[in-house]
Amino acid sequence: MPKMITAKRHEDETDKAQEFVRTNILLPASLLGLVSIVVGVIALGFQFWAGTYGWETFTYSSALIIAGVLVGIVQTKYQQYLLREFPGHFANRMKAYSQRSVRKAKKAITEHDIEHRGRGFVPLWYLLGIVMFFALSGLAVTTGFMEPVAAFALPWAGYFWAKLFFWKGVVLLPERKKK
């Protein structure tokens, strides 16, 4: 009997974790990715219309998108590792978002700790990714080949679209799991 209860609890935990990924990672990534790609393309179109678009602009914009994709892949692979090894982390965060009390929400989040090698460096890697986006965008703008709006939006477009693409197939929709 204990094995059945434990297996059911683990299955519920995994379902909650996947629901968290769908609602709090994929949905915002899809919306922000759409906004950033539209803004970036419109800014590049304006630059083309103004006559300042050239091969250098194409090269810089491609490099910015590729840098965003690489950072998005790295973060998605880390989050997939967390989902696979520590589904309770995401499940507890989903439970915390459904709590009405702030005290209960904080308790639900802190109940399940993540312990793995290199855990202390994770915030540093996030910070380095953001700094890299701003540095590359600043480089593209200071060379004069890109407008600031496009230079800022394109790495984020690559980042969010990479998150969407590499989560595809990992998190199944509820109606697809039953088949």
C-alpha positions as CSV (number, residue, x, y, z in Angstrom):
1,M,0.0,0.0,0.0
2,P,2.7,2.6,0.7
3,K,4.2,2.1,-2.7
4,M,0.9,3.0,-4.4
5,I,0.5,6.2,-2.3
6,T,4.1,7.2,-2.9
7,A,3.8,6.6,-6.7
8,K,0.5,8.6,-6.8
9,R,2.0,11.5,-4.9
10,H,5.0,11.6,-7.3
11,E,2.7,11.5,-10.3
12,D,0.6,14.4,-8.8
13,E,3.8,16.3,-8.1
14,T,5.0,15.8,-11.7
15,D,1.6,17.0,-13.0
16,K,1.7,20.1,-10.9
17,A,5.3,20.8,-12.0
18,Q,4.4,20.5,-15.6
19,E,1.4,22.8,-15.1
20,F,3.7,25.3,-13.5
21,V,6.0,25.1,-16.6
22,R,3.1,25.6,-19.0
23,T,1.5,28.5,-17.1
24,N,4.6,30.3,-15.7
25,I,7.3,29.6,-18.2
26,L,5.8,28.8,-21.6
27,L,2.9,31.3,-21.7
28,P,5.0,34.3,-20.7
29,A,7.8,33.2,-23.0
30,S,5.4,32.9,-26.0
31,L,4.0,36.4,-25.4
32,L,7.3,38.1,-24.7
33,G,8.9,36.3,-27.6
34,L,6.1,37.5,-29.9
35,V,6.4,41.1,-28.7
36,S,10.2,41.2,-29.0
37,I,10.3,39.7,-32.4
38,V,7.6,42.0,-33.8
39,V,9.4,45.0,-32.2
40,G,12.8,43.9,-33.5
41,V,11.5,43.3,-37.1
42,I,9.6,46.6,-37.2
43,A,12.8,48.4,-36.0
44,L,14.9,46.6,-38.7
45,G,12.2,47.5,-41.3
46,F,12.4,51.1,-40.2
47,Q,16.2,51.0,-40.5
48,F,15.8,49.4,-44.0
49,W,13.3,52.1,-45.0
50,A,15.7,54.8,-43.7
51,G,18.5,53.4,-45.9
52,T,20.9,52.5,-43.1
53,Y,20.4,48.7,-43.4
54,G,23.4,46.8,-44.8
55,W,25.3,43.6,-44.5
56,E,26.8,44.7,-41.2
57,T,23.3,45.2,-39.8
58,F,22.3,41.8,-41.0
59,T,25.4,40.3,-39.4
60,Y,24.9,42.1,-36.0
61,S,21.2,41.3,-35.9
62,S,21.9,37.6,-36.7
63,A,24.6,37.5,-34.0
64,L,22.2,39.0,-31.4
65,I,19.5,36.5,-32.2
66,I,22.0,33.6,-32.0
67,A,23.3,34.8,-28.7
68,G,19.7,35.0,-27.4
69,V,19.1,31.5,-28.6
70,L,22.2,30.1,-26.9
71,V,21.3,31.7,-23.6
72,G,17.7,30.4,-24.0
73,I,18.9,26.9,-24.7
74,V,21.2,26.8,-21.6
75,Q,18.5,28.1,-19.3
76,T,15.9,25.7,-20.7
77,K,18.2,22.7,-20.3
78,Y,18.8,23.7,-16.7
79,Q,15.0,24.1,-16.1
80,Q,14.4,20.7,-17.7
81,Y,17.0,19.2,-15.4
82,L,15.2,20.7,-12.4
83,L,11.9,19.3,-13.7
84,R,13.4,15.9,-14.2
85,E,15.3,15.7,-10.9
86,F,13.4,18.0,-8.6
87,P,9.7,18.1,-9.8
88,G,8.7,19.1,-6.2
89,H,10.4,22.5,-6.7
90,F,8.1,23.5,-9.5
91,A,5.1,21.7,-7.9
92,N,5.6,23.7,-4.7
93,R,5.8,26.9,-6.6
94,M,2.5,26.1,-8.4
95,K,0.9,25.4,-5.0
96,A,2.3,28.7,-3.7
97,Y,0.7,30.6,-6.5
98,S,-2.6,29.1,-5.7
99,Q,-2.4,30.0,-2.0
100,R,-4.4,32.9,-0.7
101,S,-2.1,33.6,2.3
102,V,1.4,35.0,1.8
103,R,2.6,33.0,4.8
104,K,1.4,29.7,3.4
105,A,2.8,30.6,0.0
106,K,6.3,31.3,1.4
107,K,6.2,28.0,3.4
108,A,5.2,26.1,0.3
109,I,8.1,27.4,-1.7
110,T,10.7,26.8,1.0
111,E,9.6,23.3,1.8
112,H,11.5,21.8,-1.1
113,D,15.2,22.8,-1.5
114,I,17.3,22.2,-4.6
115,E,20.7,20.8,-3.9
116,H,23.0,20.0,-6.7
117,R,26.6,20.7,-7.6
118,G,27.1,24.3,-8.8
119,R,23.8,25.6,-7.3
120,G,25.5,28.6,-5.9
121,F,26.6,29.7,-9.4
122,V,23.1,29.7,-10.9
123,P,22.3,33.4,-10.1
124,L,25.8,34.4,-11.4
125,W,25.0,32.6,-14.8
126,Y,21.7,34.4,-15.0
127,L,23.4,37.8,-14.4
128,L,26.1,37.0,-16.9
129,G,23.5,36.2,-19.6
130,I,21.7,39.5,-19.0
131,V,25.0,41.5,-19.0
132,M,26.0,39.7,-22.2
133,F,22.7,40.8,-23.9
134,F,23.2,44.4,-22.9
135,A,26.9,44.4,-23.9
136,L,26.2,42.9,-27.3
137,S,23.3,45.3,-27.9
138,G,25.5,48.2,-26.8
139,L,28.3,47.1,-29.2
140,A,25.8,46.9,-32.1
141,V,24.5,50.4,-31.3
142,T,27.9,52.0,-30.8
143,T,29.3,50.7,-34.0
144,G,26.4,52.6,-35.7
145,F,25.1,49.6,-37.7
146,M,21.9,49.0,-35.6
147,E,19.2,51.1,-34.0
148,P,18.9,50.8,-30.2
149,V,15.3,49.3,-30.3
150,A,16.3,46.5,-32.7
151,A,19.5,45.9,-30.8
152,F,17.7,45.5,-27.5
153,A,14.7,43.4,-28.8
154,L,16.5,40.8,-31.0
155,P,18.5,38.9,-28.3
156,W,15.4,38.7,-26.2
157,A,13.4,37.4,-29.2
158,G,16.0,34.6,-29.7
159,Y,16.0,33.8,-26.0
160,F,12.2,33.5,-25.7
161,W,11.8,31.6,-28.9
162,A,14.5,29.1,-27.9
163,K,12.7,28.5,-24.6
164,L,9.5,27.7,-26.5
165,F,11.2,25.5,-29.1
166,F,13.2,23.4,-26.6
167,W,10.3,22.9,-24.1
168,K,8.2,21.5,-27.0
169,G,7.5,17.8,-26.4
170,V,8.9,17.8,-22.9
171,V,5.8,19.1,-21.2
172,L,2.7,17.4,-22.5
173,L,-0.8,18.9,-22.6
174,P,-3.3,17.1,-20.3
175,E,-5.4,15.8,-23.2
176,R,-2.3,14.4,-25.0
177,K,-1.1,12.5,-22.0
178,K,-4.2,10.3,-21.8
179,K,-3.7,8.9,-25.4
